[in-house]
Amino acid sequence: MSYEYLLFDLGHVLVQLRTFDFLVRFKPEWDKQQIEHWWSNLVCIRLFETGQIDEHAFLKRAVKETDFTGTVSEFKDLFASWVLGVYPGAEALIEGLKKSVRIGVLSNTNPFHISLLRSRSNLLDAFHDCFFSYELGCLKPDQRTYEYVLERIKIPAERVVFFDDNRENVEAAAVVGLQAIWVSGFEDLTKKLDRLI
């Protein structure tokens, strides 16, 4: 497999998230797939992660849309707890890769969580390029996200390897022409990278 560019998702790939523990508080009777589907389709999430509303508007809307019984401030604290931090070894891995190949990150995320991540680690500083949904105005698996990245990096799709833990995102990237690889977490990522490089 030949390549010129490595593109990474963040959550559950390089960054540890408390996704299920966070979401199960809202729908304790639902399973993981049901809860994640419900959350990702909330209007407030889609607006926040595509940069259409700011943090204040998101928090107010989220409290209402999730039927959260606490205050806006309490929801903010809970939302902050979603991000656990960078996987041990992830920063060293990225720092090592950048010496031999151009690397980027493509993540569905929001400015609140990115600010938290930047305050807790130097991971994002190691990337040559950072593409965040709230800056792009669209979310994976929308093909426009991958097309935007390709336009910016000026590298043919078939020369880009993309890693994501969401199968739908991987499938959409493959349709655009990227060498898309599904990973189940950081440990799986390191194994697949070892085989690649």
C-alpha positions as CSV (number, residue, x, y, z in Angstrom):
1,M,0.0,0.0,0.0
2,S,1.6,3.3,-1.1
3,Y,0.7,6.6,0.3
4,E,1.7,10.2,0.8
5,Y,-0.6,11.3,3.6
6,L,-2.1,9.8,6.8
7,L,-5.4,11.1,8.0
8,F,-6.7,10.3,11.5
9,D,-10.0,10.6,13.3
10,L,-9.6,11.7,17.0
11,G,-12.2,10.1,19.3
12,H,-11.6,6.4,20.1
13,V,-8.6,6.5,17.8
14,L,-6.1,8.8,19.4
15,V,-8.3,10.3,22.1
16,Q,-10.1,8.5,24.9
17,L,-13.8,9.4,25.3
18,R,-16.3,8.4,27.9
19,T,-19.0,8.2,25.3
20,F,-21.3,5.5,26.7
21,D,-20.8,6.5,30.3
22,F,-21.8,10.1,29.3
23,L,-24.8,9.2,27.2
24,V,-26.3,6.4,29.3
25,R,-27.2,9.0,31.9
26,F,-29.9,10.4,29.6
27,K,-31.3,7.1,28.3
28,P,-30.4,4.4,30.9
29,E,-32.9,1.9,29.4
30,W,-31.4,2.0,25.9
31,D,-28.4,0.1,24.5
32,K,-25.2,1.7,23.1
33,Q,-26.3,1.8,19.5
34,Q,-29.7,3.4,20.3
35,I,-28.2,6.0,22.6
36,E,-25.5,7.0,20.1
37,H,-28.0,7.3,17.3
38,W,-30.2,9.5,19.4
39,W,-27.4,11.7,20.5
40,S,-25.9,12.2,17.0
41,N,-29.3,13.2,15.6
42,L,-30.0,15.9,18.2
43,V,-30.4,19.2,16.5
44,C,-28.1,21.0,19.0
45,I,-25.3,18.6,18.4
46,R,-25.4,18.9,14.6
47,L,-25.6,22.7,14.9
48,F,-22.7,22.9,17.3
49,E,-20.5,20.5,15.5
50,T,-21.0,22.3,12.2
51,G,-20.2,25.7,13.7
52,Q,-23.8,27.1,13.4
53,I,-24.2,27.9,17.0
54,D,-21.8,28.9,19.8
55,E,-21.1,27.2,23.1
56,H,-23.6,29.2,25.1
57,A,-26.5,28.5,22.6
58,F,-25.5,24.8,22.4
59,L,-25.6,24.3,26.2
60,K,-29.0,26.0,26.5
61,R,-30.4,23.9,23.7
62,A,-28.8,20.7,24.9
63,V,-30.4,21.0,28.4
64,K,-33.8,21.2,26.7
65,E,-33.3,18.6,24.0
66,T,-31.9,16.0,26.4
67,D,-34.5,16.8,29.2
68,F,-31.5,17.3,31.5
69,T,-32.8,18.0,35.0
70,G,-29.8,20.0,36.2
71,T,-28.5,23.5,35.4
72,V,-26.7,24.6,32.2
73,S,-23.5,24.8,34.3
74,E,-23.9,21.3,35.5
75,F,-24.5,20.1,31.9
76,K,-21.3,21.9,30.8
77,D,-19.3,20.1,33.5
78,L,-20.8,16.8,32.4
79,F,-20.1,17.5,28.8
80,A,-16.5,18.3,29.7
81,S,-16.1,14.9,31.4
82,W,-16.7,13.2,28.0
83,V,-13.0,13.8,27.0
84,L,-10.7,11.6,29.1
85,G,-7.5,12.6,27.3
86,V,-5.0,11.2,24.8
87,Y,-4.3,7.5,24.8
88,P,-0.9,6.7,26.3
89,G,1.6,6.6,23.5
90,A,-0.5,8.5,21.0
91,E,1.5,11.7,21.1
92,A,4.8,9.8,20.7
93,L,3.3,7.9,17.8
94,I,2.2,11.0,15.9
95,E,5.4,12.8,16.6
96,G,7.3,9.9,15.1
97,L,5.1,9.6,12.0
98,K,5.4,13.3,11.2
99,K,9.1,12.9,10.6
100,S,8.5,10.8,7.5
101,V,5.0,11.6,6.2
102,R,2.5,14.4,6.1
103,I,-0.3,13.8,8.6
104,G,-3.6,15.3,9.4
105,V,-6.7,14.9,11.6
106,L,-10.3,14.9,10.5
107,S,-12.8,14.9,13.3
108,N,-16.5,15.5,13.9
109,T,-16.1,17.7,17.0
110,N,-16.8,21.1,18.6
111,P,-14.7,24.0,19.8
112,F,-15.4,23.2,23.4
113,H,-13.9,19.7,23.3
114,I,-11.0,20.9,21.1
115,S,-10.2,23.6,23.6
116,L,-10.2,21.0,26.4
117,L,-7.9,18.7,24.4
118,R,-5.5,21.5,23.6
119,S,-5.3,22.4,27.3
120,R,-4.5,18.8,28.3
121,S,-2.0,17.7,25.6
122,N,0.1,18.8,22.7
123,L,-1.3,16.1,20.4
124,L,-2.9,18.5,17.9
125,D,0.3,20.6,17.6
126,A,2.0,17.6,16.0
127,F,-0.3,17.4,13.0
128,H,0.6,19.2,9.7
129,D,-3.2,19.8,9.2
130,C,-6.3,19.9,11.4
131,F,-9.7,19.6,9.9
132,F,-12.6,20.0,12.4
133,S,-16.3,19.7,11.5
134,Y,-17.2,22.9,13.2
135,E,-14.8,24.8,11.0
136,L,-15.7,22.9,7.8
137,G,-19.5,23.3,8.3
138,C,-20.2,19.7,7.6
139,L,-19.9,16.3,9.3
140,K,-18.5,12.9,8.3
141,P,-19.8,10.8,6.6
142,D,-20.9,13.7,4.3
143,Q,-18.6,13.3,1.3
144,R,-18.0,17.0,1.2
145,T,-15.7,16.7,4.3
146,Y,-13.3,14.4,2.5
147,E,-13.5,16.4,-0.7
148,Y,-12.6,19.5,1.3
149,V,-9.6,17.8,2.8
150,L,-8.4,16.6,-0.6
151,E,-8.7,20.1,-2.0
152,R,-6.7,21.6,0.8
153,I,-3.9,19.0,0.9
154,K,-3.5,18.8,-2.9
155,I,-2.8,15.0,-2.8
156,P,-4.8,12.4,-4.8
157,A,-7.4,10.5,-2.8
158,E,-5.8,7.2,-3.6
159,R,-2.5,8.4,-1.9
160,V,-4.3,9.2,1.4
161,V,-4.8,6.6,4.1
162,F,-7.7,7.4,6.5
163,F,-8.3,5.8,9.9
164,D,-11.6,6.0,11.7
165,D,-13.5,4.0,14.3
166,N,-16.9,4.6,12.6
167,R,-17.6,2.2,9.8
168,E,-20.0,4.6,8.1
169,N,-17.3,7.2,7.9
170,V,-14.8,4.7,6.6
171,E,-17.2,3.5,3.9
172,A,-17.9,7.1,2.8
173,A,-14.2,7.9,2.6
174,A,-13.7,4.9,0.4
175,V,-16.4,6.0,-2.0
176,V,-14.4,9.3,-2.4
177,G,-11.3,7.2,-3.2
178,L,-9.3,7.3,0.0
179,Q,-7.6,4.2,1.4
180,A,-10.0,3.9,4.3
181,I,-9.2,1.7,7.3
182,W,-11.5,0.9,10.2
183,V,-9.9,0.7,13.6
184,S,-11.4,-0.4,16.9
185,G,-9.2,1.8,19.1
186,F,-5.7,3.0,19.6
187,E,-4.2,-0.5,20.1
188,D,-5.8,-1.6,16.8
189,L,-4.5,1.6,15.1
190,T,-0.9,0.8,16.1
191,K,-1.2,-2.7,14.8
192,K,-2.6,-1.6,11.5
193,L,0.0,1.2,11.2
194,D,2.8,-1.4,11.8
195,R,1.5,-3.4,8.9
196,L,1.2,-0.3,6.7
197,I,4.6,1.3,7.3
